[in-house]
Amino acid sequence: MPLYRVTIKRSMTTNGIRLEQGMSVDVTTPTTTNPVSVNGGVLVKEAFARIYGIDLSPIWLSAKAAMEVVKIN
């Protein structure tokens, strides 16, 4: 199972939700496809909710543009 690190590359505030540059989560996926673009980014949204308590669903399209994805393993 591939491991990806998803990092916010620029700070932003949208709809009252603040994302800071450098916030990151590690996501394990069952496929080799980028977790941001698969299944509406559910794994990434769940990871940000679990680690930072942030629901990215309302701002997903703009948040997605501020993310950098790196395959770790």
PDB file with SEQRES, HELIX, SHEET and CRYST1 records, atoms N, CA, C and O in Angstrom:
SEQRES   1 A   73  MET PRO LEU TYR ARG VAL THR ILE LYS ARG SER MET THR          
SEQRES   2 A   73  THR ASN GLY ILE ARG LEU GLU GLN GLY MET SER VAL ASP          
SEQRES   3 A   73  VAL THR THR PRO THR THR THR ASN PRO VAL SER VAL ASN          
SEQRES   4 A   73  GLY GLY VAL LEU VAL LYS GLU ALA PHE ALA ARG ILE TYR          
SEQRES   5 A   73  GLY ILE ASP LEU SER PRO ILE TRP LEU SER ALA LYS ALA          
SEQRES   6 A   73  ALA MET GLU VAL VAL LYS ILE ASN                              
HELIX    1 AA1 ASN A   39  GLY A   41  5                                   3    
HELIX    2 AA2 VAL A   42  TYR A   52  1                                  11    
HELIX    3 AA3 SER A   57  ILE A   59  5                                   3    
HELIX    4 AA4 TRP A   60  ALA A   65  1                                   6    
SHEET    1 AA1 2 MET A  12  THR A  14  0                                        
SHEET    2 AA1 2 ILE A  17  LEU A  19 -1                                        
SHEET    1 AA2 3 SER A  24  THR A  28  0                                        
SHEET    2 AA2 3 LEU A   3  ILE A   8 -1                                        
SHEET    3 AA2 3 MET A  67  LYS A  71 -1                                        
CRYST1    1.000    1.000    1.000  90.00  90.00  90.00 P 1           1          
ATOM      1  N   MET A   1       0.846  -1.180   0.000  1.00  0.00           N  
ATOM      2  CA  MET A   1       0.000   0.000   0.000  1.00  0.00           C  
ATOM      3  C   MET A   1       0.891   1.243   0.000  1.00  0.00           C  
ATOM      4  O   MET A   1       1.710   1.420   0.902  1.00  0.00           O  
ATOM      5  N   PRO A   2       0.736   2.083  -0.986  1.00  0.00           N  
ATOM      6  CA  PRO A   2       1.553   3.301  -1.080  1.00  0.00           C  
ATOM      7  C   PRO A   2       1.227   4.304   0.035  1.00  0.00           C  
ATOM      8  O   PRO A   2       0.087   4.415   0.486  1.00  0.00           O  
ATOM      9  N   LEU A   3       2.250   5.015   0.453  1.00  0.00           N  
ATOM     10  CA  LEU A   3       2.102   6.062   1.459  1.00  0.00           C  
ATOM     11  C   LEU A   3       2.373   7.405   0.797  1.00  0.00           C  
ATOM     12  O   LEU A   3       3.393   7.583   0.131  1.00  0.00           O  
ATOM     13  N   TYR A   4       1.458   8.346   0.982  1.00  0.00           N  
ATOM     14  CA  TYR A   4       1.592   9.684   0.410  1.00  0.00           C  
ATOM     15  C   TYR A   4       1.616  10.709   1.530  1.00  0.00           C  
ATOM     16  O   TYR A   4       0.952  10.537   2.551  1.00  0.00           O  
ATOM     17  N   ARG A   5       2.384  11.779   1.337  1.00  0.00           N  
ATOM     18  CA  ARG A   5       2.365  12.926   2.246  1.00  0.00           C  
ATOM     19  C   ARG A   5       1.715  14.083   1.495  1.00  0.00           C  
ATOM     20  O   ARG A   5       2.188  14.495   0.436  1.00  0.00           O  
ATOM     21  N   VAL A   6       0.635  14.597   2.052  1.00  0.00           N  
ATOM     22  CA  VAL A   6      -0.093  15.718   1.456  1.00  0.00           C  
ATOM     23  C   VAL A   6       0.185  16.942   2.319  1.00  0.00           C  
ATOM     24  O   VAL A   6      -0.096  16.945   3.517  1.00  0.00           O  
ATOM     25  N   THR A   7       0.743  17.988   1.694  1.00  0.00           N  
ATOM     26  CA  THR A   7       1.161  19.189   2.417  1.00  0.00           C  
ATOM     27  C   THR A   7       0.505  20.425   1.816  1.00  0.00           C  
ATOM     28  O   THR A   7       0.388  20.543   0.596  1.00  0.00           O  
ATOM     29  N   ILE A   8       0.076  21.345   2.679  1.00  0.00           N  
ATOM     30  CA  ILE A   8      -0.454  22.627   2.219  1.00  0.00           C  
ATOM     31  C   ILE A   8       0.748  23.489   1.836  1.00  0.00           C  
ATOM     32  O   ILE A   8       1.620  23.742   2.667  1.00  0.00           O  
ATOM     33  N   LYS A   9       0.796  23.940   0.580  1.00  0.00           N  
ATOM     34  CA  LYS A   9       1.974  24.682   0.112  1.00  0.00           C  
ATOM     35  C   LYS A   9       1.846  26.191   0.245  1.00  0.00           C  
ATOM     36  O   LYS A   9       2.841  26.901   0.100  1.00  0.00           O  
ATOM     37  N   ARG A  10       0.633  26.707   0.522  1.00  0.00           N  
ATOM     38  CA  ARG A  10       0.468  28.141   0.762  1.00  0.00           C  
ATOM     39  C   ARG A  10      -0.690  28.354   1.731  1.00  0.00           C  
ATOM     40  O   ARG A  10      -1.689  27.636   1.678  1.00  0.00           O  
ATOM     41  N   SER A  11      -0.557  29.323   2.599  1.00  0.00           N  
ATOM     42  CA  SER A  11      -1.611  29.619   3.567  1.00  0.00           C  
ATOM     43  C   SER A  11      -2.824  30.197   2.859  1.00  0.00           C  
ATOM     44  O   SER A  11      -2.696  30.904   1.860  1.00  0.00           O  
ATOM     45  N   MET A  12      -4.002  29.888   3.386  1.00  0.00           N  
ATOM     46  CA  MET A  12      -5.232  30.415   2.797  1.00  0.00           C  
ATOM     47  C   MET A  12      -6.352  30.377   3.827  1.00  0.00           C  
ATOM     48  O   MET A  12      -6.348  29.562   4.749  1.00  0.00           O  
ATOM     49  N   THR A  13      -7.313  31.283   3.646  1.00  0.00           N  
ATOM     50  CA  THR A  13      -8.533  31.284   4.438  1.00  0.00           C  
ATOM     51  C   THR A  13      -9.701  31.339   3.472  1.00  0.00           C  
ATOM     52  O   THR A  13      -9.797  32.258   2.659  1.00  0.00           O  
ATOM     53  N   THR A  14     -10.585  30.361   3.559  1.00  0.00           N  
ATOM     54  CA  THR A  14     -11.761  30.301   2.697  1.00  0.00           C  
ATOM     55  C   THR A  14     -12.952  29.892   3.549  1.00  0.00           C  
ATOM     56  O   THR A  14     -12.879  28.917   4.297  1.00  0.00           O  
ATOM     57  N   ASN A  15     -14.043  30.629   3.441  1.00  0.00           N  
ATOM     58  CA  ASN A  15     -15.260  30.343   4.209  1.00  0.00           C  
ATOM     59  C   ASN A  15     -14.977  30.171   5.704  1.00  0.00           C  
ATOM     60  O   ASN A  15     -15.599  29.341   6.366  1.00  0.00           O  
ATOM     61  N   GLY A  16     -14.049  30.948   6.224  1.00  0.00           N  
ATOM     62  CA  GLY A  16     -13.727  30.892   7.642  1.00  0.00           C  
ATOM     63  C   GLY A  16     -12.837  29.734   8.056  1.00  0.00           C  
ATOM     64  O   GLY A  16     -12.566  29.556   9.243  1.00  0.00           O  
ATOM     65  N   ILE A  17     -12.381  28.947   7.095  1.00  0.00           N  
ATOM     66  CA  ILE A  17     -11.492  27.820   7.391  1.00  0.00           C  
ATOM     67  C   ILE A  17     -10.074  28.225   7.023  1.00  0.00           C  
ATOM     68  O   ILE A  17      -9.805  28.593   5.880  1.00  0.00           O  
ATOM     69  N   ARG A  18      -9.175  28.159   7.985  1.00  0.00           N  
ATOM     70  CA  ARG A  18      -7.790  28.593   7.791  1.00  0.00           C  
ATOM     71  C   ARG A  18      -6.877  27.385   7.610  1.00  0.00           C  
ATOM     72  O   ARG A  18      -6.872  26.470   8.434  1.00  0.00           O  
ATOM     73  N   LEU A  19      -6.104  27.391   6.523  1.00  0.00           N  
ATOM     74  CA  LEU A  19      -5.079  26.383   6.280  1.00  0.00           C  
ATOM     75  C   LEU A  19      -3.733  27.089   6.283  1.00  0.00           C  
ATOM     76  O   LEU A  19      -3.553  28.088   5.587  1.00  0.00           O  
ATOM     77  N   GLU A  20      -2.796  26.580   7.053  1.00  0.00           N  
ATOM     78  CA  GLU A  20      -1.471  27.182   7.159  1.00  0.00           C  
ATOM     79  C   GLU A  20      -0.471  26.419   6.308  1.00  0.00           C  
ATOM     80  O   GLU A  20      -0.530  25.194   6.204  1.00  0.00           O  
ATOM     81  N   GLN A  21       0.435  27.147   5.709  1.00  0.00           N  
ATOM     82  CA  GLN A  21       1.504  26.532   4.935  1.00  0.00           C  
ATOM     83  C   GLN A  21       2.268  25.547   5.822  1.00  0.00           C  
ATOM     84  O   GLN A  21       2.615  25.866   6.959  1.00  0.00           O  
ATOM     85  N   GLY A  22       2.522  24.362   5.298  1.00  0.00           N  
ATOM     86  CA  GLY A  22       3.270  23.354   6.044  1.00  0.00           C  
ATOM     87  C   GLY A  22       2.424  22.322   6.760  1.00  0.00           C  
ATOM     88  O   GLY A  22       2.952  21.302   7.203  1.00  0.00           O  
ATOM     89  N   MET A  23       1.109  22.558   6.890  1.00  0.00           N  
ATOM     90  CA  MET A  23       0.252  21.534   7.482  1.00  0.00           C  
ATOM     91  C   MET A  23       0.332  20.305   6.584  1.00  0.00           C  
ATOM     92  O   MET A  23       0.214  20.418   5.364  1.00  0.00           O  
ATOM     93  N   SER A  24       0.532  19.133   7.183  1.00  0.00           N  
ATOM     94  CA  SER A  24       0.634  17.942   6.348  1.00  0.00           C  
ATOM     95  C   SER A  24       0.025  16.731   7.033  1.00  0.00           C  
ATOM     96  O   SER A  24      -0.068  16.668   8.258  1.00  0.00           O  
ATOM     97  N   VAL A  25      -0.385  15.775   6.216  1.00  0.00           N  
ATOM     98  CA  VAL A  25      -0.912  14.499   6.687  1.00  0.00           C  
ATOM     99  C   VAL A  25      -0.294  13.397   5.841  1.00  0.00           C  
ATOM    100  O   VAL A  25       0.047  13.607   4.677  1.00  0.00           O  
ATOM    101  N   ASP A  26      -0.155  12.226   6.437  1.00  0.00           N  
ATOM    102  CA  ASP A  26       0.294  11.049   5.703  1.00  0.00           C  
ATOM    103  C   ASP A  26      -0.917  10.165   5.464  1.00  0.00           C  
ATOM    104  O   ASP A  26      -1.700   9.900   6.376  1.00  0.00           O  
ATOM    105  N   VAL A  27      -1.062   9.708   4.217  1.00  0.00           N  
ATOM    106  CA  VAL A  27      -2.230   8.927   3.823  1.00  0.00           C  
ATOM    107  C   VAL A  27      -1.770   7.641   3.157  1.00  0.00           C  
ATOM    108  O   VAL A  27      -0.952   7.668   2.238  1.00  0.00           O  
ATOM    109  N   THR A  28      -2.295   6.516   3.623  1.00  0.00           N  
ATOM    110  CA  THR A  28      -2.042   5.226   2.986  1.00  0.00           C  
ATOM    111  C   THR A  28      -3.219   4.921   2.078  1.00  0.00           C  
ATOM    112  O   THR A  28      -4.373   5.046   2.488  1.00  0.00           O  
ATOM    113  N   THR A  29      -2.931   4.520   0.841  1.00  0.00           N  
ATOM    114  CA  THR A  29      -3.997   4.247  -0.114  1.00  0.00           C  
ATOM    115  C   THR A  29      -3.928   2.810  -0.613  1.00  0.00           C  
ATOM    116  O   THR A  29      -2.846   2.227  -0.677  1.00  0.00           O  
ATOM    117  N   PRO A  30      -5.078   2.235  -0.968  1.00  0.00           N  
ATOM    118  CA  PRO A  30      -5.089   0.877  -1.513  1.00  0.00           C  
ATOM    119  C   PRO A  30      -4.668   0.829  -2.987  1.00  0.00           C  
ATOM    120  O   PRO A  30      -4.412  -0.248  -3.526  1.00  0.00           O  
ATOM    121  N   THR A  31      -4.599   1.995  -3.633  1.00  0.00           N  
ATOM    122  CA  THR A  31      -4.204   2.053  -5.041  1.00  0.00           C  
ATOM    123  C   THR A  31      -2.948   2.909  -5.178  1.00  0.00           C  
ATOM    124  O   THR A  31      -2.503   3.528  -4.211  1.00  0.00           O  
ATOM    125  N   THR A  32      -2.386   2.942  -6.374  1.00  0.00           N  
ATOM    126  CA  THR A  32      -1.183   3.748  -6.601  1.00  0.00           C  
ATOM    127  C   THR A  32      -1.513   5.132  -7.149  1.00  0.00           C  
ATOM    128  O   THR A  32      -0.628   5.837  -7.634  1.00  0.00           O  
ATOM    129  N   THR A  33      -2.768   5.517  -7.075  1.00  0.00           N  
ATOM    130  CA  THR A  33      -3.214   6.799  -7.607  1.00  0.00           C  
ATOM    131  C   THR A  33      -3.182   7.874  -6.521  1.00  0.00           C  
ATOM    132  O   THR A  33      -3.409   7.590  -5.345  1.00  0.00           O  
ATOM    133  N   ASN A  34      -2.901   9.100  -6.928  1.00  0.00           N  
ATOM    134  CA  ASN A  34      -2.868  10.263  -6.045  1.00  0.00           C  
ATOM    135  C   ASN A  34      -4.143  10.323  -5.186  1.00  0.00           C  
ATOM    136  O   ASN A  34      -5.240  10.364  -5.743  1.00  0.00           O  
ATOM    137  N   PRO A  35      -4.032  10.328  -3.849  1.00  0.00           N  
ATOM    138  CA  PRO A  35      -5.211  10.304  -2.981  1.00  0.00           C  
ATOM    139  C   PRO A  35      -6.063  11.571  -3.039  1.00  0.00           C  
ATOM    140  O   PRO A  35      -7.227  11.545  -2.638  1.00  0.00           O  
ATOM    141  N   VAL A  36      -5.513  12.666  -3.527  1.00  0.00           N  
ATOM    142  CA  VAL A  36      -6.284  13.904  -3.646  1.00  0.00           C  
ATOM    143  C   VAL A  36      -7.306  13.789  -4.773  1.00  0.00           C  
ATOM    144  O   VAL A  36      -8.398  14.352  -4.687  1.00  0.00           O  
ATOM    145  N   SER A  37      -6.954  13.064  -5.821  1.00  0.00           N  
ATOM    146  CA  SER A  37      -7.830  12.987  -6.992  1.00  0.00           C  
ATOM    147  C   SER A  37      -8.711  11.742  -7.028  1.00  0.00           C  
ATOM    148  O   SER A  37      -9.546  11.615  -7.924  1.00  0.00           O  
ATOM    149  N   VAL A  38      -8.549  10.828  -6.087  1.00  0.00           N  
ATOM    150  CA  VAL A  38      -9.334   9.593  -6.076  1.00  0.00           C  
ATOM    151  C   VAL A  38     -10.500   9.705  -5.103  1.00  0.00           C  
ATOM    152  O   VAL A  38     -10.326  10.136  -3.963  1.00  0.00           O  
ATOM    153  N   ASN A  39     -11.682   9.316  -5.555  1.00  0.00           N  
ATOM    154  CA  ASN A  39     -12.861   9.230  -4.689  1.00  0.00           C  
ATOM    155  C   ASN A  39     -13.157  10.543  -3.959  1.00  0.00           C  
ATOM    156  O   ASN A  39     -13.566  10.533  -2.798  1.00  0.00           O  
ATOM    157  N   GLY A  40     -12.951  11.652  -4.631  1.00  0.00           N  
ATOM    158  CA  GLY A  40     -13.235  12.960  -4.042  1.00  0.00           C  
ATOM    159  C   GLY A  40     -12.309  13.336  -2.896  1.00  0.00           C  
ATOM    160  O   GLY A  40     -12.635  14.212  -2.095  1.00  0.00           O  
ATOM    161  N   GLY A  41     -11.154  12.677  -2.814  1.00  0.00           N  
ATOM    162  CA  GLY A  41     -10.189  12.998  -1.765  1.00  0.00           C  
ATOM    163  C   GLY A  41     -10.617  12.589  -0.367  1.00  0.00           C  
ATOM    164  O   GLY A  41     -10.162  13.167   0.621  1.00  0.00           O  
ATOM    165  N   VAL A  42     -11.489  11.598  -0.281  1.00  0.00           N  
ATOM    166  CA  VAL A  42     -12.043  11.192   1.014  1.00  0.00           C  
ATOM    167  C   VAL A  42     -10.952  10.859   2.031  1.00  0.00           C  
ATOM    168  O   VAL A  42     -11.046  11.266   3.189  1.00  0.00           O  
ATOM    169  N   LEU A  43      -9.928  10.130   1.617  1.00  0.00           N  
ATOM    170  CA  LEU A  43      -8.861   9.759   2.557  1.00  0.00           C  
ATOM    171  C   LEU A  43      -8.119  10.988   3.079  1.00  0.00           C  
ATOM    172  O   LEU A  43      -7.745  11.037   4.251  1.00  0.00           O  
ATOM    173  N   VAL A  44      -7.910  11.966   2.225  1.00  0.00           N  
ATOM    174  CA  VAL A  44      -7.218  13.195   2.629  1.00  0.00           C  
ATOM    175  C   VAL A  44      -8.115  14.018   3.555  1.00  0.00           C  
ATOM    176  O   VAL A  44      -7.646  14.534   4.569  1.00  0.00           O  
ATOM    177  N   LYS A  45      -9.383  14.142   3.220  1.00  0.00           N  
ATOM    178  CA  LYS A  45     -10.324  14.882   4.066  1.00  0.00           C  
ATOM    179  C   LYS A  45     -10.405  14.257   5.458  1.00  0.00           C  
ATOM    180  O   LYS A  45     -10.407  14.963   6.466  1.00  0.00           O  
ATOM    181  N   GLU A  46     -10.473  12.920   5.502  1.00  0.00           N  
ATOM    182  CA  GLU A  46     -10.545  12.227   6.794  1.00  0.00           C  
ATOM    183  C   GLU A  46      -9.269  12.436   7.610  1.00  0.00           C  
ATOM    184  O   GLU A  46      -9.330  12.603   8.828  1.00  0.00           O  
ATOM    185  N   ALA A  47      -8.123  12.426   6.943  1.00  0.00           N  
ATOM    186  CA  ALA A  47      -6.850  12.622   7.647  1.00  0.00           C  
ATOM    187  C   ALA A  47      -6.754  14.031   8.237  1.00  0.00           C  
ATOM    188  O   ALA A  47      -6.311  14.190   9.374  1.00  0.00           O  
ATOM    189  N   PHE A  48      -7.163  15.054   7.481  1.00  0.00           N  
ATOM    190  CA  PHE A  48      -7.137  16.423   8.009  1.00  0.00           C  
ATOM    191  C   PHE A  48      -8.132  16.580   9.157  1.00  0.00           C  
ATOM    192  O   PHE A  48      -7.854  17.295  10.120  1.00  0.00           O  
ATOM    193  N   ALA A  49      -9.280  15.923   9.068  1.00  0.00           N  
ATOM    194  CA  ALA A  49     -10.261  15.985  10.154  1.00  0.00           C  
ATOM    195  C   ALA A  49      -9.717  15.299  11.404  1.00  0.00           C  
ATOM    196  O   ALA A  49      -9.904  15.791  12.517  1.00  0.00           O  
ATOM    197  N   ARG A  50      -9.056  14.179  11.225  1.00  0.00           N  
ATOM    198  CA  ARG A  50      -8.523  13.414  12.351  1.00  0.00           C  
ATOM    199  C   ARG A  50      -7.363  14.142  13.037  1.00  0.00           C  
ATOM    200  O   ARG A  50      -7.295  14.175  14.265  1.00  0.00           O  
ATOM    201  N   ILE A  51      -6.463  14.718  12.258  1.00  0.00           N  
ATOM    202  CA  ILE A  51      -5.255  15.322  12.828  1.00  0.00           C  
ATOM    203  C   ILE A  51      -5.464  16.774  13.262  1.00  0.00           C  
ATOM    204  O   ILE A  51      -5.007  17.174  14.333  1.00  0.00           O  
ATOM    205  N   TYR A  52      -6.156  17.567  12.428  1.00  0.00           N  
ATOM    206  CA  TYR A  52      -6.299  19.004  12.708  1.00  0.00           C  
ATOM    207  C   TYR A  52      -7.717  19.415  13.114  1.00  0.00           C  
ATOM    208  O   TYR A  52      -7.929  20.555  13.529  1.00  0.00           O  
ATOM    209  N   GLY A  53      -8.683  18.511  13.002  1.00  0.00           N  
ATOM    210  CA  GLY A  53     -10.064  18.853  13.327  1.00  0.00           C  
ATOM    211  C   GLY A  53     -10.699  19.789  12.314  1.00  0.00           C  
ATOM    212  O   GLY A  53     -11.610  20.546  12.647  1.00  0.00           O  
ATOM    213  N   ILE A  54     -10.216  19.739  11.072  1.00  0.00           N  
ATOM    214  CA  ILE A  54     -10.700  20.625  10.012  1.00  0.00           C  
ATOM    215  C   ILE A  54     -11.517  19.824   9.008  1.00  0.00           C  
ATOM    216  O   ILE A  54     -11.057  18.796   8.510  1.00  0.00           O  
ATOM    217  N   ASP A  55     -12.728  20.290   8.710  1.00  0.00           N  
ATOM    218  CA  ASP A  55     -13.547  19.667   7.668  1.00  0.00           C  
ATOM    219  C   ASP A  55     -13.272  20.395   6.360  1.00  0.00           C  
ATOM    220  O   ASP A  55     -13.682  21.543   6.190  1.00  0.00           O  
ATOM    221  N   LEU A  56     -12.584  19.737   5.441  1.00  0.00           N  
ATOM    222  CA  LEU A  56     -12.231  20.356   4.161  1.00  0.00           C  
ATOM    223  C   LEU A  56     -13.338  20.272   3.114  1.00  0.00           C  
ATOM    224  O   LEU A  56     -13.213  20.867   2.044  1.00  0.00           O  
ATOM    225  N   SER A  57     -14.409  19.551   3.397  1.00  0.00           N  
ATOM    226  CA  SER A  57     -15.464  19.357   2.395  1.00  0.00           C  
ATOM    227  C   SER A  57     -16.004  20.655   1.802  1.00  0.00           C  
ATOM    228  O   SER A  57     -16.140  20.739   0.581  1.00  0.00           O  
ATOM    229  N   PRO A  58     -16.321  21.682   2.613  1.00  0.00           N  
ATOM    230  CA  PRO A  58     -16.880  22.905   2.026  1.00  0.00           C  
ATOM    231  C   PRO A  58     -15.896  23.684   1.149  1.00  0.00           C  
ATOM    232  O   PRO A  58     -16.316  24.463   0.293  1.00  0.00           O  
ATOM    233  N   ILE A  59     -14.601  23.481   1.354  1.00  0.00           N  
ATOM    234  CA  ILE A  59     -13.606  24.254   0.597  1.00  0.00           C  
ATOM    235  C   ILE A  59     -12.699  23.344  -0.233  1.00  0.00           C  
ATOM    236  O   ILE A  59     -11.591  23.737  -0.598  1.00  0.00           O  
ATOM    237  N   TRP A  60     -13.158  22.148  -0.526  1.00  0.00           N  
ATOM    238  CA  TRP A  60     -12.302  21.146  -1.154  1.00  0.00           C  
ATOM    239  C   TRP A  60     -11.660  21.622  -2.452  1.00  0.00           C  
ATOM    240  O   TRP A  60     -10.468  21.393  -2.657  1.00  0.00           O  
ATOM    241  N   LEU A  61     -12.407  22.272  -3.328  1.00  0.00           N  
ATOM    242  CA  LEU A  61     -11.843  22.681  -4.622  1.00  0.00           C  
ATOM    243  C   LEU A  61     -10.706  23.683  -4.465  1.00  0.00           C  
ATOM    244  O   LEU A  61      -9.688  23.565  -5.147  1.00  0.00           O  
ATOM    245  N   SER A  62     -10.857  24.659  -3.587  1.00  0.00           N  
ATOM    246  CA  SER A  62      -9.774  25.626  -3.403  1.00  0.00           C  
ATOM    247  C   SER A  62      -8.637  25.035  -2.577  1.00  0.00           C  
ATOM    248  O   SER A  62      -7.475  25.367  -2.812  1.00  0.00           O  
ATOM    249  N   ALA A  63      -8.943  24.171  -1.620  1.00  0.00           N  
ATOM    250  CA  ALA A  63      -7.895  23.540  -0.811  1.00  0.00           C  
ATOM    251  C   ALA A  63      -7.044  22.610  -1.663  1.00  0.00           C  
ATOM    252  O   ALA A  63      -5.829  22.525  -1.489  1.00  0.00           O  
ATOM    253  N   LYS A  64      -7.694  21.919  -2.579  1.00  0.00           N  
ATOM    254  CA  LYS A  64      -6.994  20.985  -3.464  1.00  0.00           C  
ATOM    255  C   LYS A  64      -5.910  21.692  -4.271  1.00  0.00           C  
ATOM    256  O   LYS A  64      -4.854  21.117  -4.537  1.00  0.00           O  
ATOM    257  N   ALA A  65      -6.171  22.929  -4.656  1.00  0.00           N  
ATOM    258  CA  ALA A  65      -5.209  23.707  -5.444  1.00  0.00           C  
ATOM    259  C   ALA A  65      -3.990  24.113  -4.613  1.00  0.00           C  
ATOM    260  O   ALA A  65      -2.938  24.424  -5.171  1.00  0.00           O  
ATOM    261  N   ALA A  66      -4.125  24.113  -3.292  1.00  0.00           N  
ATOM    262  CA  ALA A  66      -3.026  24.523  -2.418  1.00  0.00           C  
ATOM    263  C   ALA A  66      -2.244  23.333  -1.868  1.00  0.00           C  
ATOM    264  O   ALA A  66      -1.394  23.503  -0.994  1.00  0.00           O  
ATOM    265  N   MET A  67      -2.523  22.124  -2.375  1.00  0.00           N  
ATOM    266  CA  MET A  67      -1.884  20.918  -1.846  1.00  0.00           C  
ATOM    267  C   MET A  67      -0.768  20.410  -2.740  1.00  0.00           C  
ATOM    268  O   MET A  67      -0.831  20.493  -3.967  1.00  0.00           O  
ATOM    269  N   GLU A  68       0.247  19.887  -2.088  1.00  0.00           N  
ATOM    270  CA  GLU A  68       1.346  19.217  -2.786  1.00  0.00           C  
ATOM    271  C   GLU A  68       1.351  17.767  -2.301  1.00  0.00           C  
ATOM    272  O   GLU A  68       1.303  17.508  -1.099  1.00  0.00           O  
ATOM    273  N   VAL A  69       1.408  16.833  -3.239  1.00  0.00           N  
ATOM    274  CA  VAL A  69       1.371  15.413  -2.895  1.00  0.00           C  
ATOM    275  C   VAL A  69       2.698  14.771  -3.269  1.00  0.00           C  
ATOM    276  O   VAL A  69       3.170  14.910  -4.397  1.00  0.00           O  
ATOM    277  N   VAL A  70       3.298  14.065  -2.309  1.00  0.00           N  
ATOM    278  CA  VAL A  70       4.569  13.382  -2.541  1.00  0.00           C  
ATOM    279  C   VAL A  70       4.403  11.921  -2.137  1.00  0.00           C  
ATOM    280  O   VAL A  70       3.948  11.618  -1.034  1.00  0.00           O  
ATOM    281  N   LYS A  71       4.776  11.026  -3.036  1.00  0.00           N  
ATOM    282  CA  LYS A  71       4.720   9.599  -2.719  1.00  0.00           C  
ATOM    283  C   LYS A  71       5.959   9.248  -1.903  1.00  0.00           C  
ATOM    284  O   LYS A  71       7.085   9.438  -2.363  1.00  0.00           O  
ATOM    285  N   ILE A  72       5.750   8.737  -0.699  1.00  0.00           N  
ATOM    286  CA  ILE A  72       6.849   8.414   0.202  1.00  0.00           C  
ATOM    287  C   ILE A  72       7.310   6.971   0.002  1.00  0.00           C  
ATOM    288  O   ILE A  72       8.509   6.692  -0.007  1.00  0.00           O  
ATOM    289  N   ASN A  73       6.366   6.071  -0.158  1.00  0.00           N  
ATOM    290  CA  ASN A  73       6.707   4.662  -0.271  1.00  0.00           C  
ATOM    291  C   ASN A  73       5.839   4.005  -1.315  1.00  0.00           C  
ATOM    292  O   ASN A  73       5.971   2.807  -1.564  1.00  0.00           O  
TER     293      ASN A  73                                                      
END                                                                             
